[in-house]
Every structure is written in C-alpha cells, then in structure tokens.
C-alpha cells in the first residue's frame, strides 16, 4: 500500500483543486479523504499493506506537503524509434524519459522501420512496451509502408492492439483513400491522426517560409501547406463522422479552421506541442537545427493564436511529438539535418512556465489537455483521480523553477533547443499502478 499525504489534488474532471490524502492498494486508488491515518489503516488492512521498493512491512507514506498531485500525463504523439532506429531512442530508454517527464502513458507513432503496418511489428512494440514501467500503446499506419497508396488491414491491426491510426511524418494526399480510412476508423471506434503538410507548398521543410528562411537564403515551408490540408481533412471528418486528431498545429489559420469545425462536430480534435506555443521561427537563427521541426516554428502571431486556441478549447490536446535524433544527424547543415526535437522531459515544465504561470490556463485545465483528453480520445483508463481508478499519478511542485541541463536528460538523444532554459513545475514522483517509477534525485 502507498499513502500520499498532505498534497493538493488536481482534478481535471471536476476542474478543481482540493487538499486530500490518497490511499493506493493493488495498483488502484482505494480511498481519497481529507485526512488518512497510516496507523489506523495498518490496523484495518493488516497483512494486506504489503511492501514496495524494499520498504518494511506496512504502508509506505509519501509526504506531499507543499506539492500538488495530478493524474499521470498521457502523451499521444511520441516517437521511440524502435524498431529500426534504436541508436536514436528505443522503447526502454524512451519509457524512462517519459516517466521522468511525468508521463505514465504514451501512444507511439507508427513510422518505424519496418513500419507498424503489420501485426508482427505491432506485437513486438507492445510486448517490449510491457517490459517498461509505464503504459506503452502504439498506433498502426494508415497505409502500407507509409506510401500513401494502399490501406493497411486496419481491422486486423486494431484486433492486434493498435490504439489508432496515423501515417505521421507523411501527409495523406489521396483524398479518396483517406476517406476510406476515416470510414474504417469510425467503424473501429478509434481516432485517426493526420500530419497536415502539403509538400507542394514546401521547399526545404523544417523552417517557416518567411523572414528566417530569407535570412538563411533558403526556401521554407509555407503556412498554406498546413492550412490547405486541415481545411480538406476537417471537412472529410465531419462528413464521415470519424474521430480526427489534427496533429501539431502551427498556424493561426489552422487554429481557426479547427475552431469553426468543432462547432459543427464533437469528434474534431487538435493537438499543440510545447515548442509551438513557446518558440517562434527566430529560434532557428539562435539554435540552428535544434529548432528545426515539422511543421516548423512560425511567427509570433501564430504562437499567440495557438495559446488562444488552448484557452478557448479549439485546441484540446497537448502532445510532445518527441522526436529523437543523433547528434551527428543534427550537426549537418540546416537544409540537410532531420527535423524534430525531444520533448518528454521538457513538456510539463514548459507548459507550467508558459501557460499556467502566465495565467493562460489553470492547473486543472492543463491536466485536462495533457492527461484527461488524450486518454478519452484513445479510450484509455487514465487522466482521472477517483476511487477505483488506476493509480497513475505525478507529484510535483508547480512553483519550483529549475534549469534544464543536458546532463540530466534520460533520452538517448539530446536534440532540444531548451538546454539551459529555466522551466517551472518540478516533478518529484511519477507513479504507475501504485508503484513509484521515477523520483527526483
């Protein structure tokens, strides 16, 4: 048994904060009460108290005085590069980084090598995920080999455990094929997540087509690349009734399209990444390839529109798009280096510093977007703190500021523009099914 005492519980369902203790037994929340006495509980439960982490018999007490307790974070957009690119990251190292960042559940993208377009690869990922200390889910690909020409056997993949479907990293340009995929996903009652970048509007992806691309004397990614596909795909989603997730939204126009679509249908969703609500294209001048990503960082007006979308609910999800790359890959010239940054270990600290501390979101709303809503989208038992629920929790100090240091990174890759930056909201404990899987040193 584990007893968390004296913490303030963040409840994204009831949108409230309350002082209470939490008793955990056999991986689930047993009781939530204003004050629980461990001695009385030991008398009541006797031998059922059990042991954890080498503790003596009895209830393990975690004193959360001065700290907050929230549901474990759920990241629905993660790349662990396994199989195929494990020099960048693998499922075990990625899971450790996730736990450090407060994520108790992750949903992996399917652009591995081989891609998750077959049951064998899917089973490999899920089996290896069960070796970690967190919950690892994965999507299957929409098309075979991520080639955009032929649909996978989505029904077989769903039966084998696919949480949803995406060709993330590659846009789906065949409208008729996408419509078929949406209809199948709707039938299977799983979401389809789309990477919205039309290549016909892009020259040298990863940098916004604007002032910074001009500074480097290169072409870039025009905002029309995202706008045009979001426009097409939300219309298709409303027509088919599928649960659509617009991935890593980056433009003010894209936010407005989603906002309007949400008024017409409840199955339209959109995710924002911490880098898109904290940085602008100027970061590429300062950080070079460490700030190169797809879709690219854009203008200040786009960043502010994303924050406004998070505030008014147009954007209902926050995801990291954790995308590890080796140092030698990011050291290439700007037009040759791969796009993407790691994000599992910085997402929460960036969100607290840039959204909560600045008054854009309350803590319950932040947990709604980083835990409850992602769990609901993927039909997962997560994102809630109530009696009987899984004991997946984080204990953190939302006021504590800290410097994000390279030597503290758990991920195999260190490709992030946030090294040396001051973040806020230090995570002290990550708990999965009642077991402490990360504790701050």
C-alpha positions in Angstrom: 0.0 0.0 0.0 1.1 3.6 -0.7 -0.4 6.6 1.1 0.1 10.0 -0.4 -0.4 12.6 2.4 -0.8 16.4 2.5 -0.9 17.0 -1.2 -3.3 19.2 -3.2 -5.1 17.0 -5.8 -5.6 18.4 -9.3 -8.9 17.1 -10.6 -9.4 17.8 -14.4 -12.8 16.1 -14.4 -14.4 18.4 -11.8 -12.0 21.2 -12.7 -10.9 21.8 -9.1 -8.1 21.6 -6.6 -8.6 20.0 -3.2 -6.5 19.1 -0.2 -6.7 15.4 0.5 -4.8 12.1 1.1 -4.8 9.2 -1.4 -4.5 5.6 -0.4 -3.4 3.2 -3.1 -3.8 -0.6 -3.0 -3.1 -3.2 -5.7 -2.4 -0.5 -8.3 -5.7 1.4 -7.8 -6.9 4.3 -5.8 -8.6 2.8 -2.7 -9.6 6.0 -0.8 -9.5 9.7 -1.1 -10.2 11.5 2.1 -9.2 14.8 3.8 -7.0 13.0 6.3 -6.0 9.4 6.4 -4.0 8.0 9.4 -1.5 5.4 8.5 -1.6 3.6 11.9 -5.3 3.2 11.7 -5.0 2.0 8.1 -2.4 -0.6 9.1 -4.7 -1.9 11.8 -7.6 -2.0 9.3 -5.8 -3.7 6.5 -3.2 -5.8 8.4 -1.1 -8.1 6.2 -2.7 -6.5 3.1 -0.4 -3.5 3.5 2.4 -5.3 1.6 5.9 -3.9 0.6 7.2 -1.7 -2.1 10.8 -0.7 -3.1 12.3 -2.6 -0.3 10.2 -0.9 2.4 9.4 -2.6 5.6 6.0 -4.2 6.2 3.4 -1.5 6.5 2.1 1.3 4.5 4.6 3.4 2.5 3.9 7.0 3.2 4.8 9.7 0.6 4.6 13.2 2.2 3.4 15.6 -0.5 3.3 18.7 1.7 3.6 21.8 -0.3 3.1 19.8 -3.5 0.4 19.0 -6.0 -0.8 15.6 -7.1 -2.1 15.2 -10.6 -3.2 12.3 -12.9 -0.2 10.9 -14.8 0.3 12.6 -18.1 -0.7 11.0 -21.4 1.3 11.7 -24.5 -0.5 10.8 -27.7 2.3 11.7 -30.1 5.7 10.0 -29.4 8.5 8.5 -31.4 10.6 5.8 -29.7 12.3 4.9 -33.0 12.0 1.2 -32.2 12.3 -0.9 -34.3 14.8 0.4 -36.9 16.4 3.5 -35.4 17.3 2.5 -31.9 20.6 4.5 -31.9 18.3 7.5 -31.5 15.9 6.0 -28.9 14.4 2.7 -28.0 11.3 1.7 -26.1 13.1 1.2 -22.8 15.1 4.4 -22.9 12.1 6.4 -24.2 9.9 5.0 -21.4 12.5 6.1 -18.8 12.5 9.6 -20.3 8.7 9.6 -20.3 8.5 8.7 -16.6 10.9 11.4 -15.7 8.7 13.9 -17.6 5.6 12.7 -15.7 4.1 10.6 -18.5 2.5 7.4 -17.3 1.1 6.5 -20.7 2.4 7.1 -24.2 1.0 6.5 -27.7 3.7 5.7 -30.2 3.7 6.8 -33.8 4.0 4.1 -36.5 6.8 5.4 -38.7 9.3 2.8 -37.5 11.4 0.5 -39.7 9.6 -1.7 -40.5 6.6 0.5 -40.2 3.7 -0.6 -38.0 1.7 -1.8 -40.9 1.7 -5.5 -39.9 0.8 -7.5 -36.8 4.3 -8.8 -36.2 5.8 -5.3 -35.7 2.8 -4.2 -33.7 3.2 -7.2 -31.4 6.9 -6.6 -31.0 6.3 -3.0 -29.8 3.5 -3.9 -27.4 5.5 -6.8 -25.9 8.6 -4.6 -25.4 6.4 -1.9 -24.0 5.2 -4.3 -21.3 8.8 -4.6 -20.2 8.8 -0.9 -19.2 7.5 0.7 -16.1 4.9 2.8 -17.9 2.0 2.1 -20.2 3.1 1.9 -23.9 0.4 2.0 -26.6 1.1 2.3 -30.4 -0.8 3.4 -33.5 -0.8 1.4 -36.7 -0.1 3.0 -40.1 -3.0 4.1 -42.3 -1.2 2.9 -45.5 1.2 0.1 -46.3 4.8 1.1 -46.0 3.7 4.7 -45.3 3.5 5.1 -49.1 0.0 6.6 -49.2 -1.2 4.2 -51.9 -2.9 1.2 -50.2 -4.6 0.9 -46.9 -3.4 -1.5 -44.3 -5.6 -4.1 -42.8 -6.8 -1.7 -40.2 -9.3 -4.2 -38.7 -6.6 -6.8 -38.1 -4.2 -4.2 -36.6 -7.0 -3.0 -34.3 -7.7 -6.5 -33.2 -4.0 -7.0 -32.5 -3.9 -3.9 -30.3 -3.4 -0.8 -32.4 -4.7 2.2 -30.4 -5.4 4.3 -33.5 -4.0 5.0 -37.0 -1.6 7.5 -38.4 1.0 8.0 -41.1 2.6 10.7 -39.0 5.6 12.3 -40.7 3.9 11.9 -44.1 0.7 13.6 -45.3 -2.0 11.6 -46.9 -2.6 13.2 -50.2 -5.1 10.8 -51.8 -8.4 12.2 -50.7 -10.5 9.1 -51.7 -8.1 6.8 -49.9 -8.2 9.0 -46.8 -12.0 8.9 -46.8 -11.9 5.1 -46.9 -9.5 5.1 -43.9 -11.7 7.5 -42.0 -14.8 5.3 -42.5 -12.9 2.3 -41.3 -11.5 4.1 -38.3 -15.0 5.3 -37.4 -16.3 1.7 -37.7 -13.4 0.5 -35.4 -14.1 3.4 -33.0 -10.5 4.6 -32.9 -9.0 8.0 -33.9 -7.1 8.8 -37.0 -4.3 11.4 -36.6 -3.0 13.4 -39.5 0.2 15.1 -40.4 -1.0 18.2 -42.2 1.7 19.4 -44.6 1.1 19.6 -48.4 4.5 19.1 -50.0 3.6 21.2 -53.0 3.9 24.3 -50.7 7.2 23.3 -49.3 10.8 23.8 -50.3 13.2 22.7 -47.5 10.8 21.6 -44.8 11.5 22.4 -41.1 11.9 26.2 -41.5 9.0 28.6 -42.0 8.8 30.3 -45.3 9.3 33.8 -44.2 11.9 36.1 -42.7 14.1 33.4 -41.2 14.2 31.3 -44.4 15.1 34.5 -46.2 17.8 35.2 -43.6 19.4 31.8 -44.4 18.8 32.3 -48.1 16.7 29.1 -48.4 13.2 28.1 -49.3 10.9 27.0 -46.5 7.5 25.6 -45.6 4.7 28.0 -46.4 1.8 28.1 -44.0 -0.5 27.2 -46.9 0.9 23.7 -46.6 -0.8 23.2 -43.3 -3.9 25.3 -43.9 -4.9 23.6 -47.1 -4.8 20.1 -45.7 -6.5 21.0 -42.4 -9.3 22.5 -44.4 -9.7 19.4 -46.5 -9.4 16.9 -43.7 -11.8 18.5 -41.2 -14.4 18.6 -43.9 -13.9 14.9 -44.6 -14.0 14.1 -40.9 -17.3 16.0 -40.5 -18.6 14.1 -43.5 -17.6 10.7 -42.2 -18.0 11.2 -38.5 -14.6 9.9 -37.7 -12.7 11.0 -34.6 -10.0 13.2 -36.1 -6.8 14.5 -34.4 -5.1 17.3 -36.3 -1.5 16.8 -35.2 1.0 19.5 -34.1 -1.0 22.5 -35.3 1.3 25.5 -36.1 -0.7 28.2 -37.9 -3.3 30.8 -36.8 -5.4 29.9 -39.8 -5.3 26.2 -38.9 -6.5 27.0 -35.3 -9.4 29.0 -36.7 -10.4 26.2 -39.1 -10.5 23.7 -36.3 -12.4 26.2 -34.1 -15.1 26.5 -36.7 -15.2 22.7 -37.3 -15.6 22.0 -33.6 -18.9 23.9 -33.6 -20.1 21.5 -36.3 -19.0 18.2 -34.8 -17.7 17.0 -31.5 -15.2 14.5 -33.0 -12.7 17.1 -34.2 -9.6 17.4 -32.1 -6.3 19.2 -32.4 -3.0 19.0 -30.6 -0.4 21.7 -29.8 3.2 21.0 -28.9 5.1 22.9 -26.3 7.6 24.1 -28.8 4.9 25.6 -31.0 3.4 27.6 -28.0 6.7 28.7 -26.7 9.0 29.4 -29.7 8.9 31.3 -33.0 10.8 31.0 -36.2 13.6 33.3 -34.8 14.7 30.4 -32.6 16.2 28.8 -35.7 18.6 31.7 -36.0 19.7 31.2 -32.4 19.6 27.4 -32.1 20.0 26.2 -35.7 19.0 22.7 -36.4 17.9 22.1 -32.8 14.9 24.4 -33.7 14.2 22.7 -37.0 11.0 20.7 -36.9 7.9 19.7 -39.0 5.7 21.6 -39.1 8.1 24.5 -38.5 8.1 27.1 -35.8 6.2 30.1 -37.2 5.5 33.7 -36.4 4.6 35.3 -33.1 1.0 35.8 -34.2 0.8 32.0 -34.9 2.2 31.2 -31.4 -0.3 33.6 -29.8 -3.1 32.0 -31.8 -2.2 28.6 -30.5 -2.3 29.8 -26.9 -5.7 31.4 -27.6 -6.8 28.1 -29.1 -5.7 26.3 -25.9 -7.6 28.9 -23.8 -10.9 28.7 -25.6 -10.8 24.9 -26.3 -10.2 25.0 -30.0 -7.1 23.0 -29.2 -8.0 20.3 -26.7 -4.7 18.3 -26.6 -1.1 19.0 -25.7 1.4 16.4 -27.1 5.2 16.4 -27.3 6.0 15.0 -30.7 9.1 13.6 -29.0 11.4 13.0 -32.0 14.9 11.9 -31.1 17.8 12.3 -33.5 21.5 11.6 -33.0 24.0 14.5 -32.6 25.8 13.7 -35.8 22.5 14.0 -37.7 21.6 17.3 -36.2 25.1 18.6 -36.8 24.5 18.6 -40.5 23.7 21.8 -42.5 20.3 23.3 -41.9 18.8 22.0 -45.2 20.2 18.5 -44.6 19.6 17.8 -40.9 16.4 15.9 -39.9 13.5 17.8 -38.3 12.3 17.2 -34.8 13.2 17.6 -31.1 12.9 15.6 -28.0 10.1 16.7 -25.7 9.1 14.3 -23.0 11.3 15.7 -20.3 10.5 19.4 -21.0 6.8 19.4 -21.9 5.4 19.8 -18.4 7.9 22.4 -17.3 7.3 24.4 -20.4 3.5 24.2 -20.0 3.6 25.3 -16.4 6.0 28.2 -17.2 4.3 29.4 -20.4 0.6 28.6 -19.8 -0.1 28.3 -16.1 2.3 30.8 -14.6 1.3 33.4 -17.2 -2.4 32.9 -16.4 -3.5 31.4 -19.7 -4.6 28.0 -18.2 -5.4 26.8 -14.7 -3.7 23.6 -13.5 -7.0 21.6 -13.9 -7.3 22.8 -17.5 -3.7 21.9 -18.2 -4.2 18.4 -16.9 -7.4 18.2 -19.0 -5.3 18.8 -22.1 -2.2 16.8 -21.1 -3.9 13.8 -19.4 -7.7 13.6 -19.4 -8.5 14.5 -23.1 -5.7 12.3 -24.6 -6.9 9.4 -22.5 -10.5 9.9 -23.6 -9.5 10.2 -27.3 -7.8 6.8 -27.1 -10.3 5.2 -24.8 -7.7 4.7 -22.0 -8.2 4.3 -18.3 -6.2 7.3 -17.4 -6.4 11.0 -16.7 -8.6 10.8 -13.6 -8.1 10.8 -9.8 -11.0 9.0 -8.2 -11.6 5.9 -6.0 -11.3 2.8 -8.1 -9.3 4.4 -10.8 -5.8 3.3 -11.8 -3.1 4.8 -9.5 -1.2 6.6 -12.2 -0.1 9.9 -10.7 2.5 12.6 -10.5 3.6 14.6 -7.5 5.1 17.9 -8.4 5.9 21.4 -7.1 4.2 23.8 -9.6 6.1 26.8 -8.2 9.6 25.4 -8.3 11.8 26.7 -11.1 14.8 24.8 -12.4 17.3 24.9 -15.2 17.0 22.1 -17.8 20.5 20.7 -18.1 21.9 18.4 -20.7 23.5 16.1 -18.2 20.0 15.4 -16.7 18.5 14.1 -19.9 17.3 10.5 -19.8 16.6 10.2 -23.5 19.3 8.7 -25.7 19.2 11.8 -27.9 19.7 15.4 -26.7 18.3 17.3 -29.7 16.4 20.1 -27.9 16.6 23.9 -28.0 15.7 24.1 -24.4 19.0 23.1 -22.8 19.9 25.8 -20.3 16.4 27.2 -20.2 14.5 27.9 -17.0 11.5 25.7 -16.6 8.9 25.5 -13.9 6.9 22.7 -12.2 9.4 20.2 -10.9 8.2 16.6 -10.9 9.3 14.7 -7.8 7.5 11.4 -8.2 5.9 9.5 -11.1 3.6 6.7 -10.0 2.3 3.9 -12.3 -0.3 1.4 -10.9 0.8 2.4 -7.4 4.5 1.9 -7.9 7.0 4.8 -7.8 8.7 4.6 -11.2 10.6 7.9 -11.0 11.7 10.0 -8.1 13.7 13.2 -8.4 17.3 12.9 -7.2 
